[in-house]
Amino acid sequence: MFKFFKNSSPKPSLHQLDHLYGQTICKCPLKEQISYCQRLIESSRYHLEQSCPKKDSDYFKNLIEAADKELQRLNSQRKS
């Protein structure tokens, strides 16, 4: 009866959301990139726990998701 379509618009990457990462951190050694992503996830979760406007909340959620994907990619590179 009703069809619900999942919004399949591509999520922005960490390079797009975090200019520091996109311009500087991504050129650092792998270990520093991984550490940065881990700290970014932790600090974004902290900000989400605080009371923040919805637009900031959406930004932090996207940032966590992008950093997590980047972290997975970096960890798979490290294992190769």
C-alpha positions, -999 to 999 in steps of 0.1 A, spaced: 0 0 0 26 26 11 61 25 -2 88 42 19 120 51 1 151 54 21 170 86 14 200 73 -6 218 106 -10 255 100 -4 268 110 30 296 135 31 331 122 37 353 132 65 374 152 40 343 172 32 331 177 67 364 184 85 387 208 66 416 202 90 415 165 82 410 171 45 439 195 41 464 184 68 458 153 88 453 131 58 489 138 49 502 126 82 514 91 90 486 64 93 490 62 131 483 99 135 453 98 112 438 69 132 444 88 165 428 119 151 397 100 139 393 84 173 396 117 192 372 133 167 346 106 174 350 110 212 347 148 212 317 147 188 299 122 211 307 145 240 292 175 222 261 154 213 256 146 250 255 184 258 225 203 249 230 217 214 208 230 186 194 204 161 215 216 132 247 211 154 234 177 164 229 166 128 265 179 120 280 159 149 261 128 139 274 131 103 309 138 116 308 107 138 296 85 109 322 99 85 350 96 110 340 60 117 340 51 80 374 67 77 387 49 107 375 16 93 393 24 60 425 34 78 425 3 100 420 -19 69 450 -2 53 471 -8 84 463 -46 82 473 -48 46 
